[in-house]
C-alpha cells in the first residue's frame, strides 16, 4: 500500500471513530469531501479485491510461524473508549474497552477462520 493510501485509510478510520458525519468531518479538517469520498470508494474496492483472492499462493492470514509484531495504538475520540484491531487483509474488529479479552480472542479466531 502506498504512503498516500495509508494516509487516507487513517483519515477514514478517524472519521468513523469521530462520530461525525463525513461532511462534518471534512469541513472540520478542511478536506475536499469529493476527494474523501473517492478514497473511501477506492480503498473499499481494493480491500474487496484483496479478500476475494482465493487462488493458489494467496495468503489468508498469518501462519503459526510468523513472528509476532507490535502495533502502535492511538486513543482517538475521548469518551468513546473502544479498541480497533486490524487483521491481515485489512479486516477490522472494533470492540468496546470493557469487552472481555477471552471473547475478543474467540471473535478474532472466528473472523480469521471464516476468510
N, C-alpha and C positions, 0 to 999 in steps of 0.2 A: 504494500500500500504506500502511496506517495505521501510526502510530508503534508501536502495540501489536503489530501483526503483525510489524513489523521486529524488535522486541524478542524475540518468540517464535521467529522464524526464526533469529536469532543464537543463542538458547539451544539450539535443535535442532541447529545446526551444532556448537556447543561440545560437546554431549553425544556426537555422532558422533565427534568428534576425541578426546574424552577417553579412549575405550576402556572406559568404564564402561557397565554396563547402564543402561537407562532408569530402573529402580527405584533403583539405587545413586546415579546422578546426581541424581535428585530428592531422595533422602534427604540427600545431601551439601549440596545447595543449598537445602534446606528448601522445595522446590516441591511442590505438590499433584500427585501422579502422574496423577490423573484429568484435571486441567486440562492438564498437559503432553501427555497422550495426545490430548485433544480438539484442541489446537492443532496437533499433528502431523498428525492426520487432515485438519483444515481446510486447512492450508497445502498439503498434498499434493494435496487435491482442487482447490484454487484453482490450483495450478501445472498440473494436468492440464487444467483448463478453459482456461487461457491458451494452452498449447501446442497444444490441439486446434483453436483458431480458425484457419480457413483461408479465410474468406470475403474478398471484396474489401475492401481497406483494412486487413486485418490485417498486422501487421508481423512479419517473420520474422527480423530481426536488423539490425545496423547497416548503413547504406548506406555506400558509399565516401566520401560527402561529410560523414558525421557527424564532429564534432570528436573528437579523442582525449581521453579523460578519465583522470585519475589516480584510483587506488583505494587506500584505506587497507588495509594488510596487517598482521595481528597474528599473533604467534607464540603458538600455544596447544599445551599438552601437551609440555613439554620432553622431548627424547629421541625424539620422533616427527616427525622433520623431513620435512615434505611441504608442498606448496602446494595451495591451493584457488583455482580460477579460476571466478568466477561470470559466466556468459554471459547475454546478453539473454534474457528469458523465464524466468529462474530456473534454467536448466540449470547444473549444477556439474561441473567436471572437477577431480579430485584426483589429484595426481602426487607421487611421492617427490622429495625435494630434489635427488637426483642424476640425475633424469630429463633426457635430452638435449633442449636447447631446440628443436632442429630437429624432433624427434619431437613435442614439445608443440605446436608450430605446426601440423604436419600433422594431429595429433589434433583440434585446435580447428577447423581448416578442415573436416575430415570431419564433426564433430558439427554445425557450423553448416549445412553443405550438405545434411545429412540431414533438417533440420527445415524 
